[in-house]
Amino acid sequence: MSTQRREKGSSISRVLEIIEAISKSEHPLSAADLSELLNIPKPSVHRLLQQLEAEGFLQTNMRGLLVPADRLHDIALGIIYSSRFKAQRQAILQHLAEKIGETCGLSIPSGTDMIYYDRAQTNWPLQIHLPVGIHTPICCTASGKLYLSSLSKERRQRILGAIPMKQYTRNTKTNPDCLEHELLYIQKTNVGTDNEEFIDGMAAVSVPVVDSHGRLIACLFCHAPVIRKNLDELLHFLPELRAAAVDIGNLAEEVD
């Protein structure tokens, strides 16, 4: 019985080590990479990976390399945005929304989309309603472009090559070279913008929420109908957005 317990514990430890390695890696790993990195025999790695893929925690990309799947994404989001500091996060968003006078919220990257994760709305009769949980395009939203700009050129080109460049509005950039030029500018400024590129009549700005290592964990955005505030007017509130992003990043660190 004690031998079985040790074997079970060893398998659990290896599973957690695999998940940790894949989650922290800046590029997708292969089974051989994991075997060498974690000093786990290849047959054991393959067996554990098959189980993790079957249960929906991991998946293979088009090149046959391992990346997090839906269940692992859900766990990560649950940890980062647990109810432990939900009220505090909402208070920060509400205070920011009142300062700016427009809807503010958080979005999280998920594959080739951004998830509209949380928000605080203002009381204006005219609102642009984007419900929490909606998936928005990565290539024409303020938060999506901000996230893309945080990636290496090779990685974002792989992502953009896997999605259709849909024309959502008259301002949507569908030329990859034109979009890449803008992403390089966003990389320098650390500010994502959407000038009626996703929805006609809506402008938005976004700033990064980062952890203590400087890694992007979410995007803090503000959007408004352009008849009330255009893009230039929203950009005047960058100091308030950046200060709120720091506060939310500090909350995320408290989860540890």
ZADO-1210 file (C-alpha; in nm, 4 decimals, padded with zeros to 6 digits):
<atoms>
<atom x="00.0000" y="00.0000" z="00.0000" code="MET" pos="1"/>
<atom x="00.2776" y="00.2461" z="00.0883" code="SER" pos="2"/>
<atom x="00.4472" y="00.1730" z="-00.2456" code="THR" pos="3"/>
<atom x="00.1208" y="00.2516" z="-00.4282" code="GLN" pos="4"/>
<atom x="00.0882" y="00.5792" z="-00.2389" code="ARG" pos="5"/>
<atom x="00.4428" y="00.6787" z="-00.3364" code="ARG" pos="6"/>
<atom x="00.3780" y="00.5911" z="-00.7001" code="GLU" pos="7"/>
<atom x="00.0541" y="00.7894" z="-00.6998" code="LYS" pos="8"/>
<atom x="00.2217" y="01.0843" z="-00.5354" code="GLY" pos="9"/>
<atom x="00.5016" y="01.0682" z="-00.7873" code="SER" pos="10"/>
<atom x="00.2539" y="01.0729" z="-01.0777" code="SER" pos="11"/>
<atom x="00.0658" y="01.3674" z="-00.9288" code="ILE" pos="12"/>
<atom x="00.3909" y="01.5583" z="-00.8790" code="SER" pos="13"/>
<atom x="00.4916" y="01.4881" z="-01.2378" code="ARG" pos="14"/>
<atom x="00.1544" y="01.6050" z="-01.3703" code="VAL" pos="15"/>
<atom x="00.1841" y="01.9294" z="-01.1764" code="LEU" pos="16"/>
<atom x="00.5428" y="01.9774" z="-01.2955" code="GLU" pos="17"/>
<atom x="00.4305" y="01.9283" z="-01.6567" code="ILE" pos="18"/>
<atom x="00.1472" y="02.1794" z="-01.6194" code="ILE" pos="19"/>
<atom x="00.3802" y="02.4283" z="-01.4513" code="GLU" pos="20"/>
<atom x="00.6445" y="02.3931" z="-01.7242" code="ALA" pos="21"/>
<atom x="00.3941" y="02.4397" z="-02.0065" code="ILE" pos="22"/>
<atom x="00.2243" y="02.7332" z="-01.8329" code="SER" pos="23"/>
<atom x="00.5524" y="02.9174" z="-01.7716" code="LYS" pos="24"/>
<atom x="00.7184" y="02.8458" z="-02.1050" code="SER" pos="25"/>
<atom x="00.7334" y="03.1351" z="-02.3513" code="GLU" pos="26"/>
<atom x="00.6994" y="02.8905" z="-02.6419" code="HIS" pos="27"/>
<atom x="00.5137" y="02.5590" z="-02.6910" code="PRO" pos="28"/>
<atom x="00.7021" y="02.2486" z="-02.5742" code="LEU" pos="29"/>
<atom x="00.7260" y="01.8963" z="-02.7116" code="SER" pos="30"/>
<atom x="00.7096" y="01.5735" z="-02.5163" code="ALA" pos="31"/>
<atom x="01.0861" y="01.5355" z="-02.5657" code="ALA" pos="32"/>
<atom x="01.1402" y="01.8883" z="-02.4271" code="ASP" pos="33"/>
<atom x="00.9430" y="01.8014" z="-02.1146" code="LEU" pos="34"/>
<atom x="01.1224" y="01.4715" z="-02.0687" code="SER" pos="35"/>
<atom x="01.4605" y="01.6447" z="-02.0740" code="GLU" pos="36"/>
<atom x="01.3516" y="01.9520" z="-01.8773" code="LEU" pos="37"/>
<atom x="01.1839" y="01.7577" z="-01.5954" code="LEU" pos="38"/>
<atom x="01.4016" y="01.4460" z="-01.6029" code="ASN" pos="39"/>
<atom x="01.1005" y="01.2206" z="-01.6602" code="ILE" pos="40"/>
<atom x="01.1331" y="00.9077" z="-01.8780" code="PRO" pos="41"/>
<atom x="00.9798" y="00.9550" z="-02.2217" code="LYS" pos="42"/>
<atom x="00.7249" y="00.6700" z="-02.1852" code="PRO" pos="43"/>
<atom x="00.5990" y="00.8278" z="-01.8607" code="SER" pos="44"/>
<atom x="00.5776" y="01.1730" z="-02.0186" code="VAL" pos="45"/>
<atom x="00.3774" y="01.0404" z="-02.3142" code="HIS" pos="46"/>
<atom x="00.1380" y="00.8519" z="-02.0845" code="ARG" pos="47"/>
<atom x="00.0776" y="01.1564" z="-01.8643" code="LEU" pos="48"/>
<atom x="00.0367" y="01.3886" z="-02.1618" code="LEU" pos="49"/>
<atom x="-00.2218" y="01.1580" z="-02.3162" code="GLN" pos="50"/>
<atom x="-00.4208" y="01.1701" z="-01.9924" code="GLN" pos="51"/>
<atom x="-00.3946" y="01.5495" z="-01.9687" code="LEU" pos="52"/>
<atom x="-00.5060" y="01.5908" z="-02.3298" code="GLU" pos="53"/>
<atom x="-00.7951" y="01.3452" z="-02.2850" code="ALA" pos="54"/>
<atom x="-00.9157" y="01.5415" z="-01.9819" code="GLU" pos="55"/>
<atom x="-00.8971" y="01.8762" z="-02.1655" code="GLY" pos="56"/>
<atom x="-00.6098" y="02.0349" z="-01.9719" code="PHE" pos="57"/>
<atom x="-00.3616" y="02.0352" z="-02.2612" code="LEU" pos="58"/>
<atom x="-00.3829" y="02.0289" z="-02.6387" code="GLN" pos="59"/>
<atom x="-00.1432" y="02.0120" z="-02.9307" code="THR" pos="60"/>
<atom x="-00.1120" y="02.2982" z="-03.1758" code="ASN" pos="61"/>
<atom x="-00.0761" y="02.2740" z="-03.5528" code="MET" pos="62"/>
<atom x="00.2932" y="02.1892" z="-03.5145" code="ARG" pos="63"/>
<atom x="00.2246" y="01.9085" z="-03.2699" code="GLY" pos="64"/>
<atom x="00.3550" y="02.1033" z="-02.9690" code="LEU" pos="65"/>
<atom x="00.1809" y="02.1286" z="-02.6330" code="LEU" pos="66"/>
<atom x="-00.0203" y="02.4309" z="-02.5208" code="VAL" pos="67"/>
<atom x="-00.2788" y="02.4901" z="-02.2451" code="PRO" pos="68"/>
<atom x="-00.6359" y="02.3841" z="-02.3297" code="ALA" pos="69"/>
<atom x="-00.9702" y="02.5196" z="-02.2077" code="ASP" pos="70"/>
<atom x="-00.9736" y="02.3575" z="-01.8630" code="ARG" pos="71"/>
<atom x="-00.6264" y="02.4900" z="-01.7792" code="LEU" pos="72"/>
<atom x="-00.7263" y="02.8374" z="-01.9004" code="HIS" pos="73"/>
<atom x="-01.0350" y="02.8212" z="-01.6789" code="ASP" pos="74"/>
<atom x="-00.8254" y="02.7264" z="-01.3751" code="ILE" pos="75"/>
<atom x="-00.5828" y="03.0119" z="-01.4397" code="ALA" pos="76"/>
<atom x="-00.8631" y="03.2651" z="-01.4719" code="LEU" pos="77"/>
<atom x="-01.0289" y="03.1320" z="-01.1602" code="GLY" pos="78"/>
<atom x="-00.7103" y="03.1732" z="-00.9577" code="ILE" pos="79"/>
<atom x="-00.6221" y="03.5193" z="-01.0850" code="ILE" pos="80"/>
<atom x="-00.9751" y="03.6520" z="-01.0544" code="TYR" pos="81"/>
<atom x="-01.0997" y="03.4627" z="-00.7507" code="SER" pos="82"/>
<atom x="-01.3766" y="03.6010" z="-00.5325" code="SER" pos="83"/>
<atom x="-01.1119" y="03.6703" z="-00.2669" code="ARG" pos="84"/>
<atom x="-01.0630" y="04.0179" z="-00.4104" code="PHE" pos="85"/>
<atom x="-01.3628" y="04.0504" z="-00.6447" code="LYS" pos="86"/>
<atom x="-01.5148" y="04.3334" z="-00.4391" code="ALA" pos="87"/>
<atom x="-01.1827" y="04.5213" z="-00.4335" code="GLN" pos="88"/>
<atom x="-01.1383" y="04.4818" z="-00.8078" code="ARG" pos="89"/>
<atom x="-01.4921" y="04.6036" z="-00.8706" code="GLN" pos="90"/>
<atom x="-01.4310" y="04.9045" z="-00.6439" code="ALA" pos="91"/>
<atom x="-01.1226" y="05.0001" z="-00.8475" code="ILE" pos="92"/>
<atom x="-01.3121" y="04.9643" z="-01.1766" code="LEU" pos="93"/>
<atom x="-01.6124" y="05.1583" z="-01.0472" code="GLN" pos="94"/>
<atom x="-01.3955" y="05.4424" z="-00.9179" code="HIS" pos="95"/>
<atom x="-01.2147" y="05.4575" z="-01.2523" code="LEU" pos="96"/>
<atom x="-01.5423" y="05.4535" z="-01.4477" code="ALA" pos="97"/>
<atom x="-01.6727" y="05.7417" z="-01.2377" code="GLU" pos="98"/>
<atom x="-01.3532" y="05.9435" z="-01.2955" code="LYS" pos="99"/>
<atom x="-01.3595" y="05.8927" z="-01.6714" code="ILE" pos="100"/>
<atom x="-01.7375" y="05.8891" z="-01.7047" code="GLY" pos="101"/>
<atom x="-01.7321" y="05.5821" z="-01.9292" code="GLU" pos="102"/>
<atom x="-01.7408" y="05.2027" z="-01.9057" code="THR" pos="103"/>
<atom x="-01.4148" y="05.0460" z="-01.7834" code="CYS" pos="104"/>
<atom x="-01.3270" y="04.6803" z="-01.7637" code="GLY" pos="105"/>
<atom x="-01.0789" y="04.3969" z="-01.7918" code="LEU" pos="106"/>
<atom x="-01.0143" y="04.1558" z="-02.0738" code="SER" pos="107"/>
<atom x="-00.8036" y="03.8415" z="-02.0813" code="ILE" pos="108"/>
<atom x="-00.6374" y="03.6718" z="-02.3800" code="PRO" pos="109"/>
<atom x="-00.7800" y="03.3325" z="-02.4692" code="SER" pos="110"/>
<atom x="-00.6345" y="03.1714" z="-02.7804" code="GLY" pos="111"/>
<atom x="-00.7144" y="03.3972" z="-03.0759" code="THR" pos="112"/>
<atom x="-00.9756" y="03.6014" z="-02.8845" code="ASP" pos="113"/>
<atom x="-01.0010" y="03.8318" z="-02.5869" code="MET" pos="114"/>
<atom x="-01.2506" y="03.7499" z="-02.3118" code="ILE" pos="115"/>
<atom x="-01.4457" y="04.0470" z="-02.1735" code="TYR" pos="116"/>
<atom x="-01.3938" y="03.9466" z="-01.8115" code="TYR" pos="117"/>
<atom x="-01.5203" y="04.2226" z="-01.5842" code="ASP" pos="118"/>
<atom x="-01.6550" y="04.5759" z="-01.6110" code="ARG" pos="119"/>
<atom x="-01.8042" y="04.8788" z="-01.4354" code="ALA" pos="120"/>
<atom x="-02.0554" y="05.0827" z="-01.6311" code="GLN" pos="121"/>
<atom x="-02.1609" y="05.4449" z="-01.6071" code="THR" pos="122"/>
<atom x="-02.5201" y="05.5661" z="-01.5911" code="ASN" pos="123"/>
<atom x="-02.5412" y="05.7329" z="-01.9309" code="TRP" pos="124"/>
<atom x="-02.8592" y="05.6445" z="-02.1244" code="PRO" pos="125"/>
<atom x="-02.6484" y="05.5697" z="-02.4311" code="LEU" pos="126"/>
<atom x="-02.4338" y="05.2615" z="-02.3644" code="GLN" pos="127"/>
<atom x="-02.2407" y="05.0187" z="-02.5837" code="ILE" pos="128"/>
<atom x="-02.3431" y="04.6875" z="-02.4343" code="HIS" pos="129"/>
<atom x="-02.0730" y="04.4184" z="-02.4402" code="LEU" pos="130"/>
<atom x="-02.1701" y="04.1509" z="-02.1862" code="PRO" pos="131"/>
<atom x="-01.9182" y="03.9951" z="-01.9504" code="VAL" pos="132"/>
<atom x="-01.7925" y="03.6666" z="-02.0974" code="GLY" pos="133"/>
<atom x="-01.8153" y="03.7746" z="-02.4599" code="ILE" pos="134"/>
<atom x="-01.5211" y="03.6870" z="-02.6866" code="HIS" pos="135"/>
<atom x="-01.3919" y="03.9814" z="-02.8894" code="THR" pos="136"/>
<atom x="-01.1460" y="03.9839" z="-03.1826" code="PRO" pos="137"/>
<atom x="-00.7772" y="04.0024" z="-03.1041" code="ILE" pos="138"/>
<atom x="-00.6763" y="04.1994" z="-03.4134" code="CYS" pos="139"/>
<atom x="-00.9026" y="04.5059" z="-03.4016" code="CYS" pos="140"/>
<atom x="-00.9748" y="04.5790" z="-03.0342" code="THR" pos="141"/>
<atom x="-00.7669" y="04.7989" z="-02.8051" code="ALA" pos="142"/>
<atom x="-00.6983" y="04.5133" z="-02.5619" code="SER" pos="143"/>
<atom x="-00.6392" y="04.2578" z="-02.8354" code="GLY" pos="144"/>
<atom x="-00.3810" y="04.4721" z="-03.0110" code="LYS" pos="145"/>
<atom x="-00.2158" y="04.5529" z="-02.6788" code="LEU" pos="146"/>
<atom x="-00.1838" y="04.1810" z="-02.6055" code="TYR" pos="147"/>
<atom x="-00.0488" y="04.1068" z="-02.9541" code="LEU" pos="148"/>
<atom x="00.2123" y="04.3808" z="-02.9138" code="SER" pos="149"/>
<atom x="00.3407" y="04.2076" z="-02.5981" code="SER" pos="150"/>
<atom x="00.4285" y="03.8913" z="-02.7926" code="LEU" pos="151"/>
<atom x="00.7334" y="03.8170" z="-03.0018" code="SER" pos="152"/>
<atom x="00.6951" y="03.8966" z="-03.3718" code="LYS" pos="153"/>
<atom x="00.7128" y="03.5268" z="-03.4599" code="GLU" pos="154"/>
<atom x="00.4392" y="03.4328" z="-03.2150" code="ARG" pos="155"/>
<atom x="00.1957" y="03.7069" z="-03.3140" code="ARG" pos="156"/>
<atom x="00.2494" y="03.6290" z="-03.6826" code="GLN" pos="157"/>
<atom x="00.1557" y="03.2673" z="-03.6110" code="ARG" pos="158"/>
<atom x="-00.1609" y="03.3856" z="-03.4350" code="ILE" pos="159"/>
<atom x="-00.2573" y="03.6318" z="-03.7076" code="LEU" pos="160"/>
<atom x="-00.1857" y="03.3703" z="-03.9727" code="GLY" pos="161"/>
<atom x="-00.4380" y="03.1380" z="-03.8106" code="ALA" pos="162"/>
<atom x="-00.7336" y="03.3805" z="-03.8054" code="ILE" pos="163"/>
<atom x="-00.9312" y="03.5569" z="-04.0796" code="PRO" pos="164"/>
<atom x="-00.8673" y="03.9308" z="-04.1046" code="MET" pos="165"/>
<atom x="-01.2349" y="04.0274" z="-04.1020" code="LYS" pos="166"/>
<atom x="-01.3538" y="04.3764" z="-04.1947" code="GLN" pos="167"/>
<atom x="-01.5701" y="04.4678" z="-03.8932" code="TYR" pos="168"/>
<atom x="-01.5973" y="04.8405" z="-03.9754" code="THR" pos="169"/>
<atom x="-01.4685" y="05.0851" z="-04.2333" code="ARG" pos="170"/>
<atom x="-01.1626" y="05.1461" z="-04.0087" code="ASN" pos="171"/>
<atom x="-01.0642" y="04.7830" z="-03.9468" code="THR" pos="172"/>
<atom x="-00.7087" y="04.7122" z="-04.0575" code="LYS" pos="173"/>
<atom x="-00.7014" y="04.3934" z="-04.2647" code="THR" pos="174"/>
<atom x="-00.3549" y="04.4394" z="-04.4150" code="ASN" pos="175"/>
<atom x="-00.1044" y="04.2374" z="-04.2027" code="PRO" pos="176"/>
<atom x="00.1831" y="04.4779" z="-04.2724" code="ASP" pos="177"/>
<atom x="-00.0247" y="04.7785" z="-04.1718" code="CYS" pos="178"/>
<atom x="-00.1355" y="04.6046" z="-03.8530" code="LEU" pos="179"/>
<atom x="00.2218" y="04.4993" z="-03.7718" code="GLU" pos="180"/>
<atom x="00.3369" y="04.8609" z="-03.8058" code="HIS" pos="181"/>
<atom x="00.0708" y="04.9676" z="-03.5565" code="GLU" pos="182"/>
<atom x="00.1604" y="04.6845" z="-03.3157" code="LEU" pos="183"/>
<atom x="00.5224" y="04.8001" z="-03.3109" code="LEU" pos="184"/>
<atom x="00.4031" y="05.1484" z="-03.2147" code="TYR" pos="185"/>
<atom x="00.1791" y="05.0046" z="-02.9408" code="ILE" pos="186"/>
<atom x="00.4781" y="04.8054" z="-02.8168" code="GLN" pos="187"/>
<atom x="00.6628" y="05.1338" z="-02.7601" code="LYS" pos="188"/>
<atom x="00.3756" y="05.3257" z="-02.6002" code="THR" pos="189"/>
<atom x="00.2187" y="05.0369" z="-02.4048" code="ASN" pos="190"/>
<atom x="-00.1245" y="05.1715" z="-02.5024" code="VAL" pos="191"/>
<atom x="-00.3726" y="04.9823" z="-02.7181" code="GLY" pos="192"/>
<atom x="-00.6250" y="05.1842" z="-02.9187" code="THR" pos="193"/>
<atom x="-00.9421" y="05.1139" z="-03.1138" code="ASP" pos="194"/>
<atom x="-01.0657" y="05.4021" z="-03.3294" code="ASN" pos="195"/>
<atom x="-01.3987" y="05.2587" z="-03.4504" code="GLU" pos="196"/>
<atom x="-01.2201" y="04.9447" z="-03.5723" code="GLU" pos="197"/>
<atom x="-01.4364" y="04.6853" z="-03.3954" code="PHE" pos="198"/>
<atom x="-01.7716" y="04.8640" z="-03.3662" code="ILE" pos="199"/>
<atom x="-01.8796" y="05.1701" z="-03.5641" code="ASP" pos="200"/>
<atom x="-01.9210" y="05.4639" z="-03.3296" code="GLY" pos="201"/>
<atom x="-01.7028" y="05.3214" z="-03.0479" code="MET" pos="202"/>
<atom x="-01.3520" y="05.4252" z="-02.9421" code="ALA" pos="203"/>
<atom x="-01.1432" y="05.2465" z="-02.6805" code="ALA" pos="204"/>
<atom x="-00.8049" y="05.2560" z="-02.5090" code="VAL" pos="205"/>
<atom x="-00.6291" y="04.9846" z="-02.3114" code="SER" pos="206"/>
<atom x="-00.3281" y="04.9573" z="-02.0800" code="VAL" pos="207"/>
<atom x="-00.1557" y="04.6439" z="-01.9466" code="PRO" pos="208"/>
<atom x="-00.2058" y="04.4896" z="-01.6044" code="VAL" pos="209"/>
<atom x="00.1208" y="04.3141" z="-01.5196" code="VAL" pos="210"/>
<atom x="00.2522" y="04.0914" z="-01.2427" code="ASP" pos="211"/>
<atom x="00.5647" y="04.1503" z="-01.0346" code="SER" pos="212"/>
<atom x="00.7765" y="04.0045" z="-01.3176" code="HIS" pos="213"/>
<atom x="00.6365" y="04.2467" z="-01.5722" code="GLY" pos="214"/>
<atom x="00.4274" y="03.9814" z="-01.7510" code="ARG" pos="215"/>
<atom x="00.0911" y="04.0861" z="-01.8902" code="LEU" pos="216"/>
<atom x="-00.1928" y="03.9159" z="-01.7029" code="ILE" pos="217"/>
<atom x="-00.4863" y="04.1274" z="-01.8243" code="ALA" pos="218"/>
<atom x="-00.5750" y="04.4414" z="-02.0166" code="CYS" pos="219"/>
<atom x="-00.7575" y="04.7308" z="-01.8510" code="LEU" pos="220"/>
<atom x="-00.9733" y="04.9157" z="-02.1015" code="PHE" pos="221"/>
<atom x="-01.2156" y="05.2020" z="-02.1327" code="CYS" pos="222"/>
<atom x="-01.4578" y="05.2434" z="-02.4227" code="HIS" pos="223"/>
<atom x="-01.7130" y="05.5083" z="-02.5168" code="ALA" pos="224"/>
<atom x="-01.9471" y="05.6161" z="-02.7926" code="PRO" pos="225"/>
<atom x="-01.7521" y="05.8639" z="-03.0068" code="VAL" pos="226"/>
<atom x="-02.0379" y="06.1164" z="-02.9935" code="ILE" pos="227"/>
<atom x="-01.9531" y="06.1504" z="-02.6222" code="ARG" pos="228"/>
<atom x="-01.5771" y="06.0908" z="-02.6128" code="LYS" pos="229"/>
<atom x="-01.3549" y="06.0286" z="-02.9136" code="ASN" pos="230"/>
<atom x="-01.0220" y="05.8472" z="-02.9028" code="LEU" pos="231"/>
<atom x="-00.8162" y="06.1602" z="-02.8301" code="ASP" pos="232"/>
<atom x="-01.0415" y="06.2461" z="-02.5378" code="GLU" pos="233"/>
<atom x="-01.0098" y="05.8954" z="-02.3941" code="LEU" pos="234"/>
<atom x="-00.6303" y="05.9158" z="-02.4221" code="LEU" pos="235"/>
<atom x="-00.6352" y="06.2113" z="-02.1797" code="HIS" pos="236"/>
<atom x="-00.7250" y="05.9606" z="-01.9071" code="PHE" pos="237"/>
<atom x="-00.4137" y="05.7440" z="-01.9483" code="LEU" pos="238"/>
<atom x="-00.2686" y="05.8459" z="-01.6077" code="PRO" pos="239"/>
<atom x="-00.5876" y="05.7288" z="-01.4334" code="GLU" pos="240"/>
<atom x="-00.5954" y="05.4051" z="-01.6329" code="LEU" pos="241"/>
<atom x="-00.2315" y="05.3277" z="-01.5584" code="ARG" pos="242"/>
<atom x="-00.2738" y="05.3954" z="-01.1861" code="ALA" pos="243"/>
<atom x="-00.5770" y="05.1643" z="-01.1724" code="ALA" pos="244"/>
<atom x="-00.3853" y="04.8965" z="-01.3653" code="ALA" pos="245"/>
<atom x="-00.1124" y="04.9038" z="-01.0984" code="VAL" pos="246"/>
<atom x="-00.3720" y="04.8648" z="-00.8230" code="ASP" pos="247"/>
<atom x="-00.5338" y="04.5676" z="-00.9977" code="ILE" pos="248"/>
<atom x="-00.1941" y="04.4099" z="-01.0614" code="GLY" pos="249"/>
<atom x="-00.1140" y="04.4388" z="-00.6915" code="ASN" pos="250"/>
<atom x="-00.4426" y="04.2636" z="-00.6091" code="LEU" pos="251"/>
<atom x="-00.3521" y="03.9755" z="-00.8385" code="ALA" pos="252"/>
<atom x="-00.0237" y="03.9337" z="-00.6526" code="GLU" pos="253"/>
<atom x="-00.2164" y="03.8959" z="-00.3264" code="GLU" pos="254"/>
<atom x="-00.3577" y="03.5661" z="-00.4541" code="VAL" pos="255"/>
<atom x="-00.0174" y="03.3997" z="-00.4027" code="ASP" pos="256"/>
</atoms>
